[in-house]
């Protein structure tokens, strides 16, 4: 960083009690998803033709073998690889098709992602009809076919997309309703779960998973839906991430309306976790909850960060005659937190990597009272 030899930053802890804001509300469906609901992937291994001498060529033997097999399917027998080793307009590729969260039906058209294995560019190429199978080998059968012209970007030539290039030949459905027997087999052992009853399982998002939040969801569902379900207990938190919800007998013929009511149930977000999330790929720092700081002094590449109570402490700083002093104005109604620190660092135009390093140092010193999480 290019800055004066010594730059100091002072955060003063106010003695006043923090002012708590309004407790936010959300819906259960905003922070959970149904077990069984999620993206699924179909994969394939195919050939792209029509390339302008940017294909794999004879040096990549898998391509030559795939080309020979394709030609033999149409009665053009290939006795030796040398017969086709001049083909530079063909490339072997991996194909992926993502099934949406709620599944897909036979006949639907989905986008296809194509990735070259050895070719220099897929520009101008066309994917030959490629069979699609499920990414999990335990699920057998053909799910569809992918084909069509490959569209590549200006920056990445070795990967592309075929819009609507995959046609499903069978349904890919999401099964979200399970019997009590199924749940017990999967490891959910509780006397509340009855073998002959049916249930859905809510899975908390990673950013909200926790025992307190799971218990709060179960309590909210009991309060909101207990009367309509005509039972004492509607939901049970099985662990920090999973909440099992009863599907009443009178709703088994119409589970969608019951699931709608479950997802719409209001929830008080009073257990909002203090968290600092650092994403190095995007260069972002996200702060949630009451992320407070205790007194600490951190020195990072010429920048000195001092968090002090300001009550009779002697603050010693070297090179006072050359330093740039940047005070942080903390309202008396609350304690300084990570937001105050980041705002001050932004005013000094401190680069992202140094801001992240300062937070990590404060966290290692035990003075950052929040959970530090990394993404990307």
N, C-alpha and C positions, 0 to 999 in steps of 0.2 A: 504494500500500500504506500502511496505517496502522500505523506502528511508531515507536519512539523515533528521534530525529534521527540517531543513528549506531548501527548494529548490526554487530558484528564476528563473523566466523566463522573459526576457525583449524583447518586440517588439517595435522598434522605427519607428514612422511614418515619412516617407520621405516627403519632401515638394514639390517634383516634381509632375508634372501632370501625371496621369496614362497613360500607353501606351496601347491603344486598339488594339487587335489582329484582324485578318481577320474575317469578318462577315461570319459565317458558313451558308451553304445552306442545304436545305433538300427538300424532296418531300411532297406534301400535304398528300399523303397516309401514310407517315411515322409517322405522329402525329395525325391522325384522323382515324375513322372507320365509316362505313355506318350505319345509323339508321336501325334497323331490322337485322343487322348482329351481331352475338354473340353466345356464348355457350348456349345451352339449356340442360336440365337434364330430363331424364326419371327415374322413381323410381318404386320400387316393394317391396313386402313383401313376403319372401319365406322361405323354409326349406333347411337346409344343412344336409345330412345324411352321414354315414360312419365314424363318429368320434370315436376315441378310448377312450371311457368313459370320454370325455372332453366336452360333450354336456350340455344342460340346465338342464336335469333331471326333476323329478316330482315337484320340488319346484317352477318351473317357469310355471305357469298355461297357459299363452299365447301359449307356445310351445305345451303343451298337447292338447289344443283346436285346434291348427292348424294341428297337426298330426291326430287327430280324424276326422277333416273335410276332410283331404286328403284321409284317408283310406275309408271314406264313399263314396267318389267319385268313388271308384273302387269296391263298393259293400260290403266292410268289415265294417259292422255297429258296432259302439262302444257304448255300453250302459252306460258305466261309465268310468270316467277318470282313476280310479284305475286300469282298465284293461291294461293300457299302461304306467303307471307311472314308470315302470322299465327301460324305454327307455332312456339311457344315451348317445347314439351315434347320437343324433339328436339335432339341434339347429335352432331357428328362427333367421332370419337375415334381415337386410335392404339392398336393392340392388339399386345401382345407375349406370346409363349409361350417359355419357356426349356426346352430339351431337356436332360435330365440328362447328367452326364459320360459315362455308359456307353451313351448312345443310347436310343432308344424304338422300339417296334414299332407296326405298323398296328393301329388299334383302341384304343390306350391313350388314357386321359383325363388331361389335364394342366391345371394352373392357368393362368389368363389374367390378365394385368395390363392394365388399361384406363386411359387418360389422356385427359382432355378437352383440346381445343385452344382453346375459347373459352367453354365453359359455366361458369356460376357454381357449379353443383353437379350431381353425378351420382346423388344420393340418390333411390332409388326407380326408377332406370332399368333398362332391360333391353337388352342388346346383341342386335341382329339378327344373323342368320347371316352371318358374315364370313369370307371365304376367307383362308387363311394361306399365305404364301410364305416362302422362305428369305431370310435377311438379306443374303446375297451374291448380287448380280444375275447372276453367272455361272452360278449353279445355278438352272435353270428348273423350272417345274412347280408344281402345287398340292400342298401337304403336309397340309392339313386344314382344318377349320372351327372357329370359335369362336362361342359364343352363350350367353345365359343372364342371370340377374339379377346386377346389379353390387352388390357389398357395399363400402360406403365406411366409413372410420373417423370418429370423432367430431371429429377435428382437421383432417383433409384431406378435403374434399368433392369435389375435382376429379379424384381418382384413386381407383380401386377394384380389386377382385379378383373373379374368377368361379372358384370352386373347381370343378375338374374340368370347366371349360367348353370345353376344346378337345379335339376328337377327331381323331387322326391318321388320314390316309387312305393313308399310305405309310410305310415304314420309314425311320428316320434312324439309320444304323449308323455305328459308329466303326471305322475301319480302322487297326489299329496295326501290322500286319505289312507289311513292304516288301521288295522284292527289292534286290539290290545295284545293279542298273541304276537303279532308282528313286532310291536314295540318291545315286548319282553324279550323276544328273540334277539333284538338289536342291542339289548343291554339296559333298557329302561325298566328297572325292577322297582315296583311300588305297589302296595296293596290297593291304592286308589285306581290303578289301571286294571280294568276288567277285561278278560279275554274276549268276551262277546260284544264289547262296545267298540265304537269307532272313534278315531281321534285324528287331529292334525297337529303337526309340530311346528312351532314358530322358532326359527333360528335367528338369534340376535346378530346384527352386523358386528364386525370386529371392533369398530370404534365405540360401540355401546355395550359390548359384552361385559358382564359382571354379575355377581350374586345379587347385589342390591337392585340392579335394573331388572333382572329376571324376576325377582320376587315382586317388584312394583308392577310389572306387566301382568303377572298372575293375579295380583290383588285387584288391579283395575278391571280385568275381565270378569272376575267373580262379582264385583260390584255392579258392573254394567249389564251383564248377560245372565246372571244367576236366576233372576225371576223368569225370563223367557225360556230358559233351559229347564226350569223346574227342578233344580238340583242345588245342593249346598255348595258344591265346589265345581267350577267350570274349568279351571286351569291349575296346573301344578308346575312350578319351576323345578326341573330335574337337575340342572347344574347351572353354571354361569352363562351358558350360551343357548340352552334349549328349554322351551316352555311347551308342555303338552296341553292341548286344548280339546275338551270333549266335543264330539259332534253328536248332538242329541238325536234320539231315535226318530223324532218327528221331522228332522232336517236331513235325514240320510237321502231322501229322494231329491233334495234341492240343496246340496252342500254349498253351492256358489253364494247363495244369499247369506248363509251363516258365516262363511269365510269373509264376506263383505262386512258384516257387522263386527267381526273380530278385528279386522284391519282398521275399521273406522273408530274403534274405541279410543277415547281421549286418554292421554297419559301425561302426568306431571313430570317434567324432567328435572326433579329436584336433586337427583344424584349425579349431576353433571360433573364428570371427572376433570380435574385440572390436568391439562395435557398440552405438550408442545410437540408438534409434528414437523420434522425436517425432511424435505424432499430435495435431495441433491441434484436429481435429474432436471427438475423444473426450477430450482433455485428459489423455493418458497418455504416459508415458516408459518405454520398455522397454530394459533394459540386459542385454547378453549378453557373455560372454567376459571377458577380463582387461582391463578398461577403466581404465587407470591415469592418474594426474594428476601433472604436474611442478609445481615451485614457480611460483606466479603469484599476483598480487593483482588482484581484480576488484571494482569498485564499481558497484552497481546500485541506484538509487533509495533511497539511504540505508543500504544493506546493503553491507558490505565483506567480501569473501571472500578469505582469505589461505591459500594453500597453501605451506608452508615446510618446509625440511629440519629445522629446529629445532636445528641444530648451529652455534651461535655467530652466527646471523643476528640483526641488529637489526631488530625489527618496530616500525615507527612507525605509530601510529594517532591520528587527530585526534579531539578531543572525548572523551577517555577518561572524563571525569567523567559523561558522559551515556550511555555505550555499554552495550549488553547483550552480554556475552562468552559465546559458546556454543562450548566446545571439542568436538572430535570425537575420541572414544576409538578409536584405531586399534590393533588388536592388533599386537604386535611381530613376528608371524609373516608379515605381508604388508604391501604398500604400500597407501596409501589410494587408493580408486578412486571412480568416479561413484556407486556405491551408498552409500558413506560420505557423500558430499556431499549426495545426495538425502535421506538419512535426517536429516541435520542441518537442511536447509532445511524439511523437513516439521515438525520440532520447532518451528521458528520460524513455522510456518504461512504460508510464502511462497507466493503464488498461482502457479498453473501457468505463466502467461505469463512471470513473472519467473524461475522455475526454468529454463524453456526459454531465455530470453535469456542467463542466466548460462552455461549449457552452450555456447551458440553463441559467446559471447565468449571462453570458454576455448579452444574449438576454433579460432577465428580466430587466437588468440595462439599456436597450435601447442603448447599444453600439455595437450590432451586426446588421449591416445594410443588412439584408437578411431575407427571410421568413424561419421560422423554421417549418419543416414538420416531422411527425412521420409515419412510416410504420410498418406493422407486429404487 
